[in-house]
């Protein structure tokens, strides 16, 4: 396939049918699982005479936004083969195996917020991939100024949040963003809130932080202590005495819907207490910006957790927000192990998994019960099916069972 003239390269359509057909074949070879497909067709269950039963959540693994991001990254490599340099801003998605595969294709990972040194490496002939989380406004402007060919894989649900916070900014409404202040998506969203130079934002991580905001709205307080408590989570020049008078709630798309809804409810009630119910519309706005795929996976796990099981495996990258929330849901109900891949199940008496409390990988012994067991499995939206297959096979191996004998041909 010949390259277009240099002046036209920024307008390349990577969704061309012939190109995408080649990409799909490559992506399937890397991430598809015939075993997972067969288990889904078998009612989400695979069992070895009741000795070991594995139940899959109805919804798990790659979502549309993740699939699209991966497809576009692969298409970029196909469309711009070596020696053209391709750079990726951080991780394409939060899954180490997928990012490793991207690098094996010769795509170089640079900082999500490139330094001057990184920018000096880039030229107008280079391709830069913007990941599914998006990128900060200033980074995008710098890349445009360099004249790079940009492959934007930003998820549509994320862009919907951006549209909402930009609107808040235009209306002099402060964006209260339910999310993780250091997460790439939230950083991109907060940059949208301040893109016109006048907007403000405040990021709240949980209900405790939400309550702190609510108390300040209703009662006021010590401004310096408030700002110190939220250091790193608000816009430059943010003043709680001024910028908490009119609030619009948005969120990182991968948070728990129930928690985001509670954030909205508590802040709205605080505004009613402060300004009266008849004036609440002048001071409070909200918009449902939870990702549909995130919610589907949470709903499917909630349903799975109603069934009798001995333990739950949650598979995905440890820095994946939507995956960590699935692990939180599991931990509230039964023994739950958050693993990045099947290698973490070293023995039936030893598993390495991520602790949400300690924020690090830990080892647990005697994790797999003796006798008949039922194990639930789910995975985050950035986890490919081949990793889920590996986990299933490993579970059966630990009991000396061959998966090949369990499903009809």
Residue pairs with C-beta under 8 A, 6 or more apart in sequence:
1 19
1 78
1 79
3 9
3 80
4 11
4 12
6 124
6 125
9 125
9 149
10 147
10 149
10 150
12 79
12 149
14 20
14 72
14 75
14 76
14 79
14 151
15 75
19 75
19 78
19 79
20 71
20 75
22 78
23 71
23 74
23 75
23 78
24 71
26 74
26 78
27 67
27 70
27 71
27 74
30 101
30 384
30 386
31 62
31 70
31 98
31 384
31 385
31 386
32 384
32 385
32 386
33 384
33 385
33 386
33 388
33 389
34 389
35 389
35 392
35 393
35 403
35 407
36 56
36 61
36 385
36 388
36 389
36 392
37 385
38 407
39 45
39 46
39 54
39 56
39 392
39 407
40 56
42 407
44 55
44 56
44 57
44 58
45 53
45 54
45 55
45 56
46 53
46 54
46 392
46 403
46 406
46 407
47 53
47 54
47 406
48 396
48 399
48 401
48 406
50 372
51 372
51 373
51 399
51 401
52 372
52 373
52 375
52 395
52 396
52 399
52 401
53 372
53 373
53 374
53 375
54 374
54 375
54 376
54 377
54 392
54 395
55 304
55 307
55 309
55 374
55 375
55 376
55 377
56 376
56 377
56 378
56 388
57 297
57 300
57 301
57 303
57 304
57 376
57 377
57 378
58 300
58 303
58 304
59 293
59 296
59 297
59 299
59 300
60 297
60 300
60 377
60 378
60 379
60 380
60 383
60 388
61 379
61 380
61 381
61 383
61 384
61 385
61 388
62 70
62 381
62 382
62 383
62 384
62 385
63 291
63 293
63 294
63 297
63 381
64 293
65 132
65 155
65 156
65 157
65 158
65 291
65 293
65 381
66 93
66 132
66 155
66 381
66 382
68 132
68 153
68 155
69 92
69 93
69 131
69 132
69 153
69 155
70 92
70 93
70 98
72 129
72 151
72 153
73 88
73 92
73 102
73 107
73 129
73 151
73 153
74 105
75 151
76 86
76 107
76 127
76 129
76 151
77 86
77 105
77 106
77 107
80 86
80 127
80 149
82 106
84 125
84 126
84 127
85 108
85 125
85 126
85 127
86 106
86 107
86 108
86 126
86 127
86 128
86 129
87 107
87 108
87 109
87 110
87 121
87 122
87 126
87 127
87 128
87 129
88 102
88 107
88 108
88 109
88 110
88 128
88 129
88 131
89 110
89 111
89 112
89 114
89 128
89 129
89 130
89 131
89 135
89 139
90 109
90 110
90 111
90 112
90 131
90 133
90 184
91 99
91 109
91 131
91 184
92 98
92 99
92 102
92 129
92 131
92 132
92 153
93 99
93 131
93 132
93 317
93 320
93 382
94 316
94 317
94 319
94 320
94 321
94 323
94 380
94 382
95 316
95 317
95 320
95 380
95 382
95 383
95 384
95 387
96 317
96 340
97 340
97 341
97 384
97 387
98 382
98 384
99 109
102 109
103 109
107 129
110 118
110 121
111 118
112 131
112 133
112 135
112 136
112 139
112 184
112 187
113 136
113 139
113 187
114 122
114 139
114 142
114 143
119 142
119 146
122 128
122 143
122 146
122 148
123 146
123 147
123 148
124 146
124 147
124 148
124 149
125 149
126 148
126 149
127 148
127 149
127 150
127 151
128 143
128 148
128 149
128 150
128 151
129 151
129 153
130 140
130 150
130 151
130 152
130 153
130 154
131 153
131 154
131 184
132 153
132 154
132 155
132 158
133 154
133 155
133 158
133 183
133 184
133 185
133 188
134 154
134 155
134 158
134 159
134 162
134 184
134 185
134 188
134 189
135 154
135 184
135 188
136 187
136 188
136 191
137 188
137 191
137 192
137 194
137 195
138 191
140 150
143 150
144 150
154 188
155 253
155 291
157 253
157 289
157 291
157 292
157 293
158 185
158 188
158 189
158 253
160 289
161 189
161 250
161 251
161 252
161 253
161 289
162 188
162 189
162 192
164 248
164 250
164 287
164 289
165 175
165 177
165 189
165 190
165 192
165 193
165 199
165 201
165 248
165 250
166 192
166 193
166 195
166 196
166 199
167 248
168 174
168 175
168 193
168 199
168 248
168 250
168 285
169 175
169 192
169 193
169 194
169 195
169 196
169 198
169 199
169 200
170 196
170 199
171 246
171 248
172 198
172 246
173 246
173 247
173 248
173 285
174 199
174 200
174 201
174 202
174 238
174 243
174 244
174 246
174 247
174 248
175 189
175 190
175 193
175 199
175 200
175 201
175 202
175 247
175 248
175 249
175 250
176 201
176 202
176 203
176 204
176 213
176 247
176 248
176 249
176 250
176 263
176 267
177 186
177 189
177 190
177 193
177 201
177 202
177 203
177 204
177 249
177 250
177 251
177 252
178 203
178 204
178 205
178 210
178 249
178 250
178 251
178 252
178 255
178 259
178 260
178 263
179 185
179 186
179 189
179 203
179 205
179 251
179 252
179 255
180 186
180 203
180 205
180 252
180 321
181 187
181 190
181 203
181 205
181 232
181 233
182 232
183 252
183 321
185 252
185 253
185 254
185 321
186 203
186 252
189 250
189 252
190 201
190 203
190 235
193 199
193 200
193 201
193 235
194 200
194 201
194 235
194 236
199 235
200 234
200 235
200 237
200 238
200 243
201 234
201 235
201 238
202 213
202 230
202 233
202 234
202 235
202 238
202 243
202 244
203 230
203 233
203 234
204 210
204 213
204 233
204 263
205 233
206 259
207 259
207 262
207 263
207 266
209 230
210 262
210 263
210 266
210 267
211 266
212 226
212 229
212 230
213 244
213 267
213 270
214 266
214 267
214 269
214 270
215 221
215 270
216 226
216 240
216 244
217 244
217 267
217 270
217 271
217 273
217 274
218 270
218 273
218 274
220 241
221 240
223 239
223 240
223 241
226 240
227 234
227 238
227 240
245 283
246 282
246 283
246 284
247 267
247 271
247 283
247 284
247 285
248 284
248 285
248 286
248 287
249 260
249 263
249 264
249 267
249 284
249 285
249 286
249 287
250 286
250 287
250 289
251 260
251 263
251 289
251 290
252 321
253 289
253 290
253 291
253 294
254 291
254 294
254 320
254 321
254 322
254 325
254 381
255 290
255 294
255 321
255 325
256 298
256 325
256 328
256 329
257 290
257 294
257 295
257 298
260 290
264 286
267 284
268 280
268 284
268 286
271 280
271 283
271 284
272 280
274 283
275 282
275 283
291 322
291 381
293 381
294 322
294 325
294 381
297 322
297 326
297 378
297 380
297 381
298 325
298 326
298 329
300 378
301 326
301 329
301 330
301 378
302 329
304 376
304 378
305 312
305 329
305 330
305 333
305 334
305 376
307 376
308 374
309 334
309 374
309 375
309 376
310 334
310 335
310 369
310 373
310 374
310 375
311 334
311 335
311 336
311 337
311 367
311 368
311 369
311 373
311 375
311 376
312 330
312 333
312 334
312 335
312 336
312 337
312 375
312 376
312 377
312 378
313 336
313 337
313 339
313 375
313 376
313 377
313 378
313 391
313 395
314 323
314 326
314 327
314 330
314 336
314 337
314 338
314 339
314 378
314 379
314 380
315 323
315 339
315 340
315 341
315 377
315 378
315 379
315 380
315 383
315 387
315 388
315 391
316 323
316 326
316 338
316 340
316 379
316 380
316 382
316 383
317 323
317 340
317 380
317 382
317 383
318 324
318 338
318 340
318 354
318 361
320 380
320 381
320 382
320 383
322 380
322 381
322 382
323 338
323 379
323 380
323 381
323 382
323 383
324 338
324 356
326 378
326 379
326 380
327 336
327 338
327 354
327 356
328 356
330 336
330 376
330 378
331 356
335 367
337 344
337 351
337 353
337 364
337 367
338 353
338 354
338 356
339 345
339 351
339 352
339 353
339 354
339 391
340 354
341 387
341 390
341 391
342 387
342 390
342 391
342 393
342 394
344 351
344 352
344 353
345 351
345 391
345 394
345 395
345 398
346 352
347 398
348 367
348 368
348 398
348 399
349 365
349 366
349 367
349 368
350 363
350 364
350 365
350 367
351 363
351 364
351 367
351 368
352 361
352 362
352 363
352 364
353 361
353 362
353 364
354 360
354 361
354 362
355 361
355 362
368 398
375 395
377 388
377 391
377 392
379 387
379 388
392 403
393 403
396 402
396 403
396 406
